[in-house]
């Protein structure tokens, strides 16, 4: 007995063609983003930048913004991949309404309006607060190292720069001498030329030498600025700390170096990025920061630093929460990388109850770190008294899953843009997209 199958109507024409929206579920993320862009978000900073009436009319800024936000929320970040999705995926086709922009238009829109797009973070955050997803009872802070759009093999240390600069300078000098000696022969062969043109291989070496000299000069300028700042700081603390050190050690501390350390590196592709150590090895990247509310894992503040240390990021993140929402959280937790006497004092001044690990250990209160500061000792005792009931345990279930969702679920493991300011704005877009997914889940 043969089996009957449902008819396959692939060639059957429809009398009334359906709308693209008919293929997208009512509760789909793309529908929420379109509704927010059309009805809630203020895009005057983007729309107001279009003045000229000449040429082809541009795409609607609302559509372009919705397209980018949905791409980031769906784990699609490349302008080429977004353009491809706009002709292949029903949710993206619904946003562009059957009139897809090409990848160059998408890339140019993002480049032109990057700062305004990053500013949407606060608007989306306030919508999440209005929806009851932000309580600021307990906020957890953490950082994650993310690759830059640059290879770590394109970085060079200051010591290597000095050596390579001398080698290239000598090499170019030899080749310039050889080029001058070959002028007469070239004049015979190429009479229509001036005869003083340099071979391509000389020009390439000269360009490389110029790049190395520029990077070397930048490192020297950074080292000089750091030395000046260190001298200023030492002058302020001379009456207290330096005087005590001199009595204890019997000698004055060495003056700060005006020249960069030999191992100080600079990348030629993205000079603002740095070599960072991760559990999987070293990467050329940035340290992305986030403060996450405990109610629904909404990111309430974000930051970015090219350095390894998290310690200087705690106070700016807490202050950013106040700037974004007008109030500070009641409690804040973070790992040992954020713990210092200055940070604990700053949290106390802001009336935020801290839960900071005092050392790296399975149980933060049991770390073997030598603690000397009174506030750090009090923090350790506070964690130890609470035991397994400590509020610090909330950190792992609040902030760490957020980085997992961004890096693993949505596949964001490398920045697309280069330069600190652009990468910082791109990280703001990533945080905005994360909050949009949380809004959609709660709707």
C-alpha positions in Angstrom: 0.0 0.0 0.0 1.6 3.3 -1.1 1.9 6.2 1.3 0.1 9.5 0.6 2.1 12.7 1.0 1.2 16.3 1.4 1.3 18.1 -2.0 4.5 20.1 -2.8 3.2 23.3 -4.3 6.5 24.7 -5.4 5.3 25.8 -8.8 1.9 27.0 -7.8 1.3 30.7 -8.1 -0.6 32.6 -5.4 -3.5 34.8 -6.3 -2.6 37.4 -3.7 1.1 37.4 -2.9 1.8 37.4 0.8 3.7 40.2 2.5 7.3 39.5 3.7 6.1 40.1 7.2 3.8 37.1 6.9 6.9 34.8 7.0 8.2 36.3 10.3 6.6 35.2 13.6 4.8 37.8 15.6 7.2 37.4 18.6 10.4 37.5 16.5 13.3 39.7 17.6 13.3 41.5 14.3 9.7 42.7 14.8 10.7 44.2 18.3 13.7 46.0 16.8 11.6 47.5 14.0 9.0 48.6 16.4 11.5 50.2 18.7 13.3 52.0 15.9 10.1 53.3 14.4 8.3 54.3 17.7 10.7 54.6 20.6 14.3 55.5 19.6 15.4 59.0 18.9 17.4 58.9 15.6 17.5 62.7 15.0 21.3 62.7 15.3 21.4 60.4 12.3 18.6 61.7 10.3 19.7 65.3 10.8 23.0 64.7 9.2 21.4 64.4 5.7 21.2 67.8 4.2 21.8 67.7 0.5 18.9 67.1 -2.0 21.3 66.2 -4.8 21.8 62.7 -6.1 19.9 59.4 -5.4 17.8 59.5 -2.2 19.5 57.6 0.6 18.0 54.6 2.4 15.8 55.5 5.3 18.0 55.9 8.4 15.4 54.0 10.5 15.6 51.0 8.2 19.5 51.1 8.1 19.6 51.3 12.0 17.2 48.4 12.4 19.2 46.4 9.9 22.4 46.9 11.8 21.0 46.3 15.2 19.3 43.1 14.1 22.5 41.9 12.5 24.4 42.5 15.7 21.7 40.9 17.8 21.7 37.9 15.5 25.4 37.3 15.5 26.0 38.8 12.0 28.5 41.6 12.1 30.2 41.9 8.7 28.5 44.3 6.2 28.8 41.7 3.5 27.1 39.0 5.6 24.3 41.5 6.6 23.8 42.4 2.9 23.7 38.7 2.1 21.1 38.0 4.8 19.0 40.8 3.4 18.3 38.8 0.3 18.2 35.3 1.9 16.7 35.5 5.3 13.0 36.3 5.9 13.6 38.4 9.0 16.2 40.6 7.3 14.1 40.8 4.1 11.2 42.0 6.3 13.3 44.8 7.7 14.5 46.0 4.2 11.1 45.5 2.7 12.4 43.8 -0.4 14.8 46.7 -1.2 18.2 45.6 0.2 21.2 47.9 0.4 24.6 46.6 -0.8 27.4 45.9 1.6 29.2 49.2 0.8 26.1 51.2 1.8 25.8 49.3 5.1 29.5 49.7 5.8 29.5 53.4 5.0 26.3 54.0 7.1 28.0 52.3 10.1 31.2 54.3 9.6 29.5 57.6 9.2 27.1 57.3 12.1 29.2 55.1 14.5 29.1 57.6 17.4 25.3 58.1 17.1 24.7 54.3 16.9 26.8 53.9 20.0 24.7 56.5 21.8 21.6 54.3 21.3 22.9 52.2 24.2 21.5 54.6 26.8 18.1 54.8 25.1 17.7 51.0 24.9 18.9 50.8 28.6 16.2 53.2 29.7 13.6 51.2 27.8 14.7 48.1 29.6 14.4 49.9 32.9 11.0 51.1 32.0 10.0 47.5 31.2 11.1 46.5 34.8 14.2 44.6 33.7 16.7 46.9 35.7 16.5 47.1 39.5 20.1 48.1 40.4 19.9 45.9 43.5 23.0 43.9 42.7 25.4 44.7 39.8 28.3 42.5 38.8 31.3 43.7 36.9 33.8 41.8 34.8 36.1 42.2 31.8 36.9 39.9 28.8 39.8 40.1 26.4 38.6 40.3 22.8 40.8 40.1 19.7 41.5 43.3 17.8 41.3 43.5 14.0 45.1 43.1 13.9 47.6 40.2 14.1 49.9 40.0 17.1 52.7 39.1 14.6 52.4 42.7 13.2 53.7 44.1 16.5 57.3 45.0 17.2 59.1 45.7 20.5 60.9 49.0 21.1 64.2 47.2 21.4 63.6 45.4 18.1 62.5 48.8 16.5 65.8 50.4 17.4 67.8 47.4 16.0 65.7 47.2 12.8 65.8 50.9 12.3 69.6 50.9 12.2 69.6 47.8 9.9 67.1 49.3 7.5 68.8 52.7 7.5 72.1 51.1 6.6 70.4 48.9 4.0 68.6 51.8 2.3 71.9 53.8 2.3 73.7 51.0 0.5 70.9 50.7 -2.0 70.7 54.4 -2.6 74.4 54.4 -3.4 73.9 51.5 -5.7 70.9 53.3 -7.4 73.1 56.4 -8.0 75.8 54.2 -9.6 73.2 52.7 -11.9 71.8 56.0 -13.1 74.0 56.1 -16.2 73.0 52.7 -17.2 69.3 53.4 -16.7 69.6 56.6 -18.7 70.9 54.6 -21.6 68.0 52.1 -21.3 65.2 54.5 -20.5 65.8 57.8 -22.2 62.3 59.1 -21.5 62.8 59.0 -17.7 64.6 61.5 -15.5 67.1 58.8 -14.4 66.7 59.5 -10.7 63.7 57.2 -10.0 64.3 54.7 -7.2 63.7 51.0 -7.7 60.5 49.6 -6.1 62.5 47.5 -3.6 64.2 50.7 -2.3 60.9 52.5 -1.9 59.4 49.6 0.0 62.2 49.5 2.5 62.0 53.3 2.9 58.2 52.9 3.7 59.0 50.2 6.2 61.6 52.4 7.8 59.2 55.3 8.1 56.6 53.1 9.7 59.1 51.8 12.3 60.3 55.4 13.0 56.7 56.5 13.5 55.9 53.6 15.9 59.1 54.2 17.7 58.4 57.9 18.2 54.9 57.1 19.4 56.2 54.7 22.0 58.8 57.3 23.1 56.0 59.9 23.5 53.9 57.5 25.6 56.9 56.7 27.8 57.7 60.4 28.2 54.1 61.2 29.1 53.9 58.3 31.6 57.2 59.4 33.1 55.9 63.0 33.6 52.7 61.7 35.2 54.8 59.5 37.5 57.0 62.4 38.5 53.9 64.5 39.3 52.4 61.7 41.3 55.7 61.2 43.2 55.9 64.9 44.0 52.4 64.9 45.5 53.2 61.9 47.7 56.7 62.8 48.6 55.8 64.0 52.1 54.3 60.7 52.9 55.2 57.6 50.9 58.6 58.5 49.5 59.8 59.8 52.9 58.8 56.5 54.5 60.5 54.5 51.7 63.7 56.4 52.1 63.8 55.6 55.8 63.0 52.0 55.2 65.3 51.3 52.3 68.0 53.8 52.9 67.9 55.1 49.3 65.8 57.2 47.1 63.6 55.4 44.4 65.0 55.4 40.9 63.7 58.2 38.7 61.0 57.2 36.1 62.4 56.1 32.7 62.1 58.7 29.9 62.7 55.9 27.3 60.2 53.0 26.7 61.0 49.6 28.1 62.8 47.4 25.7 59.8 44.9 25.6 57.2 47.7 25.1 55.4 46.8 21.9 53.3 48.7 19.3 51.2 47.1 16.5 51.5 48.5 13.0 47.9 47.5 12.0 46.0 48.8 15.1 48.5 50.8 17.2 45.9 51.3 20.0 45.6 47.6 20.7 47.9 45.7 23.0 49.3 42.2 23.5 47.0 40.7 26.2 47.4 37.4 28.1 44.3 35.1 28.2 43.8 31.6 29.5 44.3 30.4 25.9 47.5 32.3 25.3 48.4 35.8 24.1 46.2 37.8 21.7 46.4 41.3 20.1 43.3 42.8 21.5 41.3 45.0 23.9 39.9 44.4 27.4 36.1 44.9 27.1 34.3 45.8 30.3 30.6 45.4 31.4 28.5 46.1 34.5 25.4 43.8 34.5 22.3 44.1 36.6 21.2 41.1 38.5 17.5 41.3 37.6 17.6 40.2 33.9 21.3 40.3 32.9 20.9 43.8 31.3 24.2 45.6 30.7 23.9 48.9 32.6 27.3 50.3 31.8 30.2 49.3 29.5 33.8 50.3 29.0 37.0 49.5 27.1 40.7 49.5 27.9 43.7 48.3 25.9 45.5 47.2 29.2 45.4 44.0 31.1 44.4 45.4 34.5 40.8 45.7 35.5 41.5 47.8 38.6 41.1 51.2 37.1 37.8 50.3 35.5 35.6 49.8 38.6 35.0 53.4 39.5 34.3 54.5 35.9 31.8 51.7 35.5 30.0 52.6 38.7 29.9 56.3 37.8 28.7 55.4 34.3 25.7 53.6 35.8 24.8 56.8 37.6 25.2 58.8 34.3 23.1 56.3 32.4 20.2 55.8 34.9 20.5 58.6 37.4 21.2 56.4 40.4 23.9 54.0 41.6 23.4 50.3 42.5 23.0 49.2 46.1 25.6 46.4 45.8 28.5 45.6 43.4 30.5 42.5 43.0 33.7 41.8 41.1 36.6 39.5 41.0 40.1 40.1 42.6 41.3 42.1 39.6 39.1 45.0 40.7 40.1 44.9 44.4 42.2 47.7 45.9 42.1 50.0 48.9 41.3 53.0 46.6 38.4 51.1 44.9 36.9 50.0 48.2 37.2 53.6 49.5 35.5 54.9 46.4 32.6 52.5 46.7 32.2 53.4 50.3 32.1 57.1 49.4 29.4 56.4 46.8 27.4 54.3 49.3 27.7 51.1 47.3 28.1 47.9 49.3 31.1 46.1 47.8 31.7 42.4 47.4 35.2 42.2 45.9 37.3 39.1 46.0 40.6 39.7 47.8 42.5 37.1 46.0 42.3 34.4 43.3 41.0 31.2 44.8 38.0 28.9 44.6 36.7 30.6 47.7 37.6 34.3 47.5 38.0 34.7 51.2 40.6 31.9 51.4 43.1 33.4 49.0 46.7 33.3 50.2 47.4 36.9 49.1 49.3 39.1 51.6 46.8 41.7 52.6 48.0 44.9 54.3 45.2 47.5 53.7 42.5 47.8 56.4 39.7 48.0 53.9 40.9 44.9 52.1 41.2 43.1 55.4 37.7 44.1 56.3 36.5 42.9 52.9 38.1 39.5 53.4 36.5 39.2 56.8 33.1 40.2 55.4 33.3 37.4 52.7 34.5 34.9 55.2 31.7 35.6 57.7 29.0 35.1 55.1 30.5 31.7 53.9 28.6 30.1 51.1 25.8 32.6 51.6 27.9 35.5 50.5 26.5 37.9 48.0 29.7 37.6 46.0 28.5 34.2 44.6 26.0 36.2 42.5 28.8 37.5 40.3 29.3 34.2 38.4 25.6 33.8 37.6 25.1 37.5 36.6 28.0 38.8 34.5 29.9 35.7 33.3 26.9 34.3 31.3 26.6 37.6 29.5 30.1 37.3 28.1 29.3 33.7 27.2 26.2 34.8 25.3 28.1 37.5 23.4 31.2 35.5 22.6 29.8 31.9 22.3 26.1 32.2 21.4 26.4 35.2 19.1 30.0 34.4 18.0 31.5 37.8 18.7 35.2 37.0 19.2 37.0 39.8 17.2 36.4 43.5 16.7 35.9 44.6 13.1 37.0 48.2 13.5 40.4 49.6 14.3 41.4 52.4 16.7 40.4 52.8 20.3 37.5 55.2 19.8 36.0 53.1 16.9 36.4 49.9 18.9 34.8 51.5 21.9 31.8 52.5 19.8 31.6 49.0 18.4 31.6 47.5 21.9 28.7 49.8 22.7 26.8 48.4 19.7 27.4 44.9 21.0 26.1 45.8 24.4 23.1 47.5 22.9 22.3 44.3 20.8 22.6 42.2 23.9 20.1 44.3 25.8 17.7 44.1 22.8 17.8 40.3 23.0 16.9 40.5 26.7 14.0 42.9 25.9 12.7 40.5 23.3 12.9 37.6 25.7 10.9 39.4 28.3 8.3 40.8 25.9 
